Amino acid sequence: MAEPYLLIVTGMPGAGKSTLANELAKKFFMPVISRDQIKEGYVHTFGKSHAELPPETNKIVTDIFFKTLIGLINNNVSVIAEAAFQHGVWSSMLEQFIKKARIYLIICKVENKTALDRFVRRRIDNKLREYFHGDKVIEPGAVSYEEPRINVPTVYIDTSNEYVPSVEELQKIIFEHNISD
């Protein structure tokens, strides 16, 4: 039996992960499991802001995120997983999928200033962002991000303007012309 696909979309805050993951979902006909969206649902349940929830909230949400992915992969559902996966924190959790799925690590790359500008713009445009995520205004270079390093095919995508490589090129890399328009 064929293994499901697990497309891991990651990058620093403001790198364009969510936008790219949603674009891939439309083009590839796959669901997106977003850690941020799970967090938002969790915060809604309690009716309290991120700052009012217990300190272990992020760990709880991350556990839910991975349990959801495991459930989908174990039931042969191909999926796009989107989060700011950090090497030291998340790589061991990602490695559990290596023998269960065809994994592609897709790392969004932009200059730090672009990521910061997007991060700040997101907070200005969405006043509830801090309520759900605790996002604070940050200084350039203040965000520490160490991309995951796992032994799977890895594609870097420049998300500064148009995607390089394009979504169509990424589709060929991943599916080797198995999906046509």
Long-range contacts (C-beta under 8 A, 24 or more apart in sequence): 1-76, 3-100, 3-101, 3-102, 4-72, 4-73, 4-76, 4-77, 4-78, 4-79, 4-100, 4-101, 4-102, 5-30, 5-78, 5-79, 5-101, 5-102, 5-103, 5-104, 5-174, 6-69, 6-73, 6-78, 6-79, 6-81, 6-97, 6-101, 6-102, 6-103, 6-104, 7-78, 7-79, 7-80, 7-81, 7-103, 7-104, 7-106, 7-174, 8-81, 8-85, 8-94, 8-103, 8-104, 8-105, 8-106, 8-148, 9-80, 9-81, 9-82, 9-106, 9-108, 10-82, 10-83, 10-84, 10-85, 10-105, 10-106, 10-107, 10-108, 10-147, 10-148, 11-84, 11-107, 11-108, 11-109, 11-110, 11-145, 11-147, 11-159, 12-84, 12-108, 12-110, 12-112, 12-115, 12-143, 12-145, 13-84, 13-115, 13-119, 13-143, 13-145, 14-110, 14-114, 14-115, 14-116, 14-117, 14-118, 14-119, 14-122, 14-143, 15-108, 15-109, 15-110, 15-115, 15-118, 15-159, 16-108, 16-110, 16-118, 16-159, 17-82, 17-83, 17-84, 17-108, 18-82, 19-159, 20-106, 20-108, 20-157, 20-159, 20-163, 21-80, 21-82, 23-163, 23-167, 24-80, 24-106, 24-167, 24-170, 25-80, 27-167, 27-168, 27-171, 28-80, 28-171, 28-174, 28-175, 28-179, 29-179, 30-78, 30-79, 30-80, 31-72, 31-77, 31-79, 31-80, 32-79, 32-80, 32-81, 32-82, 33-65, 33-68, 33-69, 33-72, 33-79, 33-80, 33-81, 33-82, 34-82, 34-83, 35-61, 35-62, 35-65, 35-82, 35-83, 35-84, 36-82, 36-83, 36-133, 38-64, 38-65, 38-68, 39-132, 39-133, 40-132, 40-133, 43-131, 43-132, 49-130, 49-131, 49-132, 49-134, 50-130, 50-131, 50-132, 50-133, 50-134, 51-134, 62-90, 62-93, 66-93, 69-97, 70-96, 70-97, 73-97, 73-100, 73-101, 74-100, 84-145, 85-147, 85-148, 86-145, 86-146, 86-147, 86-148, 87-146, 87-147, 87-148, 87-149, 88-146, 90-148, 91-148, 91-149, 91-150, 94-148, 94-150, 95-150, 98-150, 98-151, 98-152, 103-150, 103-152, 103-153, 104-152, 104-153, 104-154, 104-155, 104-173, 104-174, 105-148, 105-150, 105-152, 105-153, 105-154, 105-155, 106-154, 106-155, 106-157, 106-170, 107-147, 107-154, 107-155, 107-156, 107-157, 108-157, 108-159, 109-156, 109-157, 109-158, 109-159, 110-158, 110-159, 110-160, 111-160, 112-140, 112-141, 112-143, 113-140, 114-160, 115-143, 116-140, 116-143, 119-143
